[in-house]
Amino acid sequence: MLTDCYFEKQLQEAYTNEIFKLFQDELRGILYCNITLIKSDGQICTFQVTDIFRGKEGKVRRQVVFNVYHNEVELDIKCSCNLFEFRGILCRHICKVLIEKNVKEIPQRYILPRWRKDIKRRHTCVVNCYDNPQTSEENVRYNALCSHFSKAAEIGAISVERYNFLMKYVDEAIEKLMDNAHYYESHSNEDLHPIALEEVNEQCQSTSSSVKLRSPLKVRSKGRPPSKRKKSKVEEMIIRNKKKKAKSKENAQTQHDKQAEICTQESMIFEILI
């Protein structure tokens, strides 16, 4: 937390970590903003916020003036920088006005659903780091239903009659589930099918046991390989000298071995003659 503002705590609980860091960057920019009231018409106010853009080593580059419109009745606030319209994050100029007006809570329409970490969409069940581990049963049921629906789709796509038959019953089932949603939730314990639940659990256990972890594939790194790297003249001279030394050692060793063989042969001939 950078400030004691109430809405910073609110956005920390709502935003994801990355988006909240971007919002905190805007809060840091409040230090370089100066605010003046231009017009006040009851609950509608217009402010002028001067933003000081700083360059390297803290040097002032330029000053830009933005107009912020605030309506306390309709809880509407707009800024001429249009950061919220472009990126979906409240700008530093709006935050400066909110602090000036002592606003404790930001309206929910200024917290976009795509930046929230508590949003759950019907069209996806992708697990993320913000999910509660207790909701894993819902994902299990979702995967089991998807496997059954895929089998039904394969059979229903064979002919037009099967397609119409399947679509008819699927539409009826969706309508009943949507109309009697509260009924199914209140009577969930009465209408449970233990056999189906056992099948789901067995499928989950089999899939978890059948999964094998494999080593990652080797990926070629960027740039020239080390063996084909262009060498400098100094490195070539060093390598050349090393090769010469190695060859001289090999030659000396071979000469030593030849002399040893000659000595042994002479000694054997001498023993035979004696």
Backbone torsions as a table, in degrees:
resi	resn	phi	psi	omega
1	MET	NA	128.1	-179.9
2	LEU	-92.4	-32.7	-176.6
3	THR	-128.8	178.5	175.8
4	ASP	-99.9	18.3	-178.3
5	CYS	-70.0	142.8	179.6
6	TYR	-69.3	-37.7	-176.0
7	PHE	-72.6	-19.5	174.6
8	GLU	-68.1	-40.6	175.4
9	LYS	-64.9	-37.9	178.6
10	GLN	-62.7	-45.4	-179.1
11	LEU	-73.3	-27.3	175.4
12	GLN	-64.3	-37.1	179.0
13	GLU	-76.5	-25.3	-175.7
14	ALA	-94.5	-44.8	-173.5
15	TYR	-76.6	157.6	168.0
16	THR	-72.6	168.6	-174.7
17	ASN	-63.1	-43.0	-178.0
18	GLU	-66.4	-43.7	-179.3
19	ILE	-69.1	-34.9	178.4
20	PHE	-67.7	-32.4	175.1
21	LYS	-65.7	-39.0	176.5
22	LEU	-64.9	-37.8	177.7
23	PHE	-67.6	-36.1	177.6
24	GLN	-66.8	-29.7	173.9
25	ASP	-62.5	-36.7	176.2
26	GLU	-69.0	-35.0	177.4
27	LEU	-66.0	-35.9	176.7
28	ARG	-64.4	-32.0	-180.0
29	GLY	-71.6	-9.8	178.0
30	ILE	-63.1	-26.9	-178.6
31	LEU	-61.8	-26.8	-177.5
32	TYR	-100.9	14.6	-178.8
33	CYS	-110.7	136.0	174.5
34	ASN	-117.8	135.9	-173.5
35	ILE	-118.0	141.2	175.7
36	THR	-140.1	141.6	178.9
37	LEU	-85.8	123.0	-178.8
38	ILE	-96.3	-46.6	-173.2
39	LYS	-143.7	140.5	178.5
40	SER	-137.8	119.0	179.7
41	ASP	-126.9	80.3	-177.6
42	GLY	71.2	-116.2	-179.8
43	GLN	-90.2	1.3	-179.2
44	ILE	-108.1	124.1	-177.2
45	CYS	-128.5	149.1	175.4
46	THR	-124.6	123.6	-178.3
47	PHE	-111.8	155.3	173.9
48	GLN	-117.8	117.3	-176.7
49	VAL	-110.6	122.2	178.4
50	THR	-97.2	117.0	-179.2
51	ASP	-102.2	128.7	-179.0
52	ILE	-101.5	113.6	177.8
53	PHE	-90.0	126.0	-177.5
54	ARG	-109.0	143.4	178.6
55	GLY	-97.2	-148.1	-180.0
56	LYS	-73.3	146.3	178.4
57	GLU	60.4	26.4	174.7
58	GLY	75.2	13.0	-179.6
59	LYS	-77.8	137.9	-179.6
60	VAL	-75.1	124.2	179.3
61	ARG	-91.9	-53.8	-178.1
62	ARG	-161.6	162.3	176.4
63	GLN	-117.9	130.2	-178.0
64	VAL	-121.7	136.6	-178.0
65	VAL	-104.6	130.1	178.1
66	PHE	-121.7	146.3	178.3
67	ASN	-104.2	130.3	-179.0
68	VAL	-118.2	125.4	180.0
69	TYR	-104.3	128.8	-176.6
70	HIS	-131.9	125.7	177.4
71	ASN	-118.1	110.6	-176.4
72	GLU	-73.9	-27.0	-177.5
73	VAL	-73.2	-51.7	-178.8
74	GLU	-87.7	1.0	-178.8
75	LEU	53.9	47.4	-177.6
76	ASP	-115.1	136.3	179.5
77	ILE	-146.2	134.3	-178.4
78	LYS	-138.3	151.4	178.7
79	CYS	-129.5	147.3	-178.3
80	SER	-74.0	-11.9	177.3
81	CYS	-75.1	-21.1	176.0
82	ASN	59.3	32.5	177.1
83	LEU	-68.4	-38.4	-179.6
84	PHE	-66.4	-37.3	179.8
85	GLU	-69.4	-30.1	-177.4
86	PHE	-89.9	-41.1	-173.2
87	ARG	-116.5	-12.5	178.7
88	GLY	79.4	18.1	179.6
89	ILE	-124.0	138.6	178.2
90	LEU	-66.3	136.0	-176.9
91	CYS	-83.2	171.2	-179.3
92	ARG	-67.3	-28.5	-178.8
93	HIS	-70.7	-40.9	175.5
94	ILE	-66.1	-40.3	178.1
95	CYS	-62.4	-37.6	178.1
96	LYS	-62.7	-40.9	178.3
97	VAL	-69.2	-39.3	179.0
98	LEU	-62.9	-38.6	177.1
99	ILE	-68.4	-38.4	179.3
100	GLU	-64.9	-37.7	-179.9
101	LYS	-87.8	0.8	177.8
102	ASN	58.8	46.9	177.3
103	VAL	-81.0	127.8	-175.6
104	LYS	-93.8	-27.3	-176.0
105	GLU	-139.0	135.1	179.0
106	ILE	-85.3	137.3	176.9
107	PRO	-59.4	149.0	-174.6
108	GLN	-66.6	-22.8	-179.7
109	ARG	-71.8	-13.3	176.1
110	TYR	-94.0	2.8	173.8
111	ILE	-112.2	97.7	-173.6
112	LEU	-68.3	142.3	-179.1
113	PRO	-60.9	-30.9	-176.6
114	ARG	-70.8	-15.1	177.9
115	TRP	-99.4	-3.0	-175.7
116	ARG	-83.9	146.2	177.7
117	LYS	-95.3	-8.6	179.8
118	ASP	-103.4	10.1	-178.6
119	ILE	-81.2	139.2	176.2
120	LYS	-127.1	121.4	-178.0
121	ARG	-98.9	148.3	-178.9
122	ARG	-74.7	-26.9	-173.0
123	HIS	-86.3	0.9	-179.7
124	THR	-147.4	147.1	174.9
125	CYS	-128.3	37.4	179.8
126	VAL	-72.0	130.8	-178.8
127	VAL	-78.8	133.7	175.5
128	ASN	-128.2	176.8	-174.1
129	CYS	-71.9	-12.7	-179.3
130	TYR	-93.7	-4.4	-178.1
131	ASP	-70.9	149.6	175.2
132	ASN	-84.1	131.1	-179.9
133	PRO	-59.5	-21.9	-179.3
134	GLN	-71.6	-15.0	-178.6
135	THR	-90.5	14.2	-179.5
136	SER	-69.4	-25.2	178.4
137	GLU	-63.9	-35.3	177.7
138	GLU	-63.7	-40.3	177.4
139	ASN	-65.6	-35.6	178.2
140	VAL	-63.9	-45.6	178.6
141	ARG	-64.2	-38.4	179.4
142	TYR	-62.7	-45.2	-179.9
143	ASN	-65.5	-38.2	178.8
144	ALA	-65.4	-41.8	178.3
145	LEU	-65.1	-39.0	179.4
146	CYS	-62.9	-40.0	179.3
147	SER	-65.3	-39.2	178.7
148	HIS	-69.6	-40.9	-179.4
149	PHE	-67.3	-33.3	178.3
150	SER	-66.6	-38.8	176.2
151	LYS	-64.0	-42.6	179.2
152	ALA	-65.2	-35.9	179.4
153	ALA	-66.7	-38.1	177.7
154	GLU	-63.2	-40.5	179.9
155	ILE	-73.1	-39.9	-177.4
156	GLY	-70.7	-21.9	-179.2
157	ALA	-82.3	-1.8	-177.5
158	ILE	-69.0	-41.5	-177.3
159	SER	-142.5	166.3	-179.6
160	VAL	-68.9	-37.9	-179.0
161	GLU	-63.4	-44.8	178.4
162	ARG	-66.3	-36.2	178.5
163	TYR	-63.2	-47.8	180.0
164	ASN	-64.5	-38.9	178.9
165	PHE	-62.1	-45.9	-178.4
166	LEU	-68.5	-42.8	179.3
167	MET	-63.0	-36.7	179.2
168	LYS	-61.5	-49.2	-177.3
169	TYR	-73.3	-31.0	177.1
170	VAL	-67.4	-42.8	178.3
171	ASP	-63.2	-40.9	178.0
172	GLU	-64.4	-40.3	179.2
173	ALA	-65.3	-40.0	179.4
174	ILE	-64.5	-42.7	179.3
175	GLU	-62.7	-42.2	179.1
176	LYS	-66.0	-40.2	179.6
177	LEU	-66.2	-38.1	179.4
178	MET	-71.5	-38.5	-178.8
179	ASP	-73.7	-39.1	-175.8
180	ASN	-106.7	36.8	-178.8
181	ALA	-63.9	-43.4	-179.7
182	HIS	-67.6	-33.9	179.5
183	TYR	-64.9	-43.6	-178.5
184	TYR	-67.6	-33.9	178.7
185	GLU	-70.0	-38.8	-179.5
186	SER	-74.2	-28.7	-178.5
187	HIS	-110.5	31.2	-177.1
188	SER	-68.2	-34.3	-178.5
189	ASN	-76.2	-23.5	-177.4
190	GLU	-82.3	-33.6	-172.0
191	ASP	-103.3	23.3	-179.6
192	LEU	-73.4	145.4	176.6
193	HIS	-110.8	101.7	-175.9
194	PRO	-62.6	-31.4	-178.9
195	ILE	-66.2	-42.6	179.8
196	ALA	-65.0	-40.2	179.3
197	LEU	-65.1	-38.4	177.8
198	GLU	-63.7	-39.4	177.9
199	GLU	-63.2	-40.4	178.8
200	VAL	-63.2	-44.7	179.5
201	ASN	-63.4	-40.1	178.5
202	GLU	-64.2	-39.1	178.6
203	GLN	-63.9	-41.5	-179.7
204	CYS	-64.8	-42.2	-179.7
205	GLN	-67.2	-39.1	-179.9
206	SER	-67.4	-39.9	179.6
207	THR	-67.7	-38.4	-179.7
208	SER	-69.4	-34.1	-179.8
209	SER	-78.7	-28.9	-178.4
210	SER	-79.6	-16.1	-178.6
211	VAL	-72.8	127.7	178.8
212	LYS	-117.6	131.8	178.5
213	LEU	-82.0	129.2	179.3
214	ARG	-115.4	154.6	178.6
215	SER	-69.3	145.7	-178.0
216	PRO	-66.7	153.8	178.9
217	LEU	-71.1	146.9	178.7
218	LYS	-76.3	129.0	-179.4
219	VAL	-116.1	132.5	-180.0
220	ARG	-69.5	131.1	-179.4
221	SER	-75.7	163.1	-179.0
222	LYS	-74.8	156.1	176.4
223	GLY	90.8	179.1	-179.7
224	ARG	-73.4	138.5	177.3
225	PRO	-60.8	153.1	-178.9
226	PRO	-60.8	-33.6	-178.0
227	SER	-71.3	-26.3	-178.2
228	LYS	-103.5	15.4	-178.7
229	ARG	-71.6	139.1	179.2
230	LYS	-71.7	126.1	-174.8
231	LYS	-99.9	151.9	178.6
232	SER	-79.5	170.5	-179.7
233	LYS	-65.7	-36.6	179.0
234	VAL	-62.9	-44.7	178.6
235	GLU	-63.5	-39.8	178.3
236	GLU	-63.6	-39.0	177.7
237	MET	-64.9	-41.3	179.9
238	ILE	-64.3	-44.1	179.1
239	ILE	-64.0	-39.6	179.3
240	ARG	-63.6	-43.2	178.6
241	ASN	-63.8	-39.7	178.5
242	LYS	-63.5	-40.8	178.8
243	LYS	-64.8	-39.5	178.5
244	LYS	-63.2	-43.5	178.8
245	LYS	-63.1	-41.0	179.7
246	ALA	-64.7	-41.1	178.4
247	LYS	-65.7	-40.6	178.9
248	SER	-63.7	-38.0	177.6
249	LYS	-65.7	-41.1	178.9
250	GLU	-63.9	-42.0	179.3
251	ASN	-63.7	-42.2	179.3
252	ALA	-64.4	-38.8	179.8
253	GLN	-66.4	-42.1	179.7
254	THR	-65.1	-40.3	177.0
255	GLN	-63.5	-40.3	178.3
256	HIS	-63.0	-40.9	179.7
257	ASP	-66.1	-40.3	178.4
258	LYS	-63.4	-43.6	178.1
259	GLN	-62.5	-38.4	179.2
260	ALA	-66.2	-39.7	177.8
261	GLU	-64.7	-41.7	179.3
262	ILE	-62.2	-41.8	179.7
263	CYS	-63.0	-42.9	-179.4
264	THR	-65.6	-40.8	178.7
265	GLN	-64.3	-42.1	178.9
266	GLU	-63.2	-39.8	179.4
267	SER	-65.4	-38.7	178.8
268	MET	-66.6	-41.8	178.5
269	ILE	-63.8	-39.9	179.5
270	PHE	-63.9	-41.4	178.3
271	GLU	-64.3	-38.5	-179.5
272	ILE	-65.8	-41.8	-179.5
273	LEU	-66.5	-35.2	179.9
274	ILE	-70.1	NA	NA
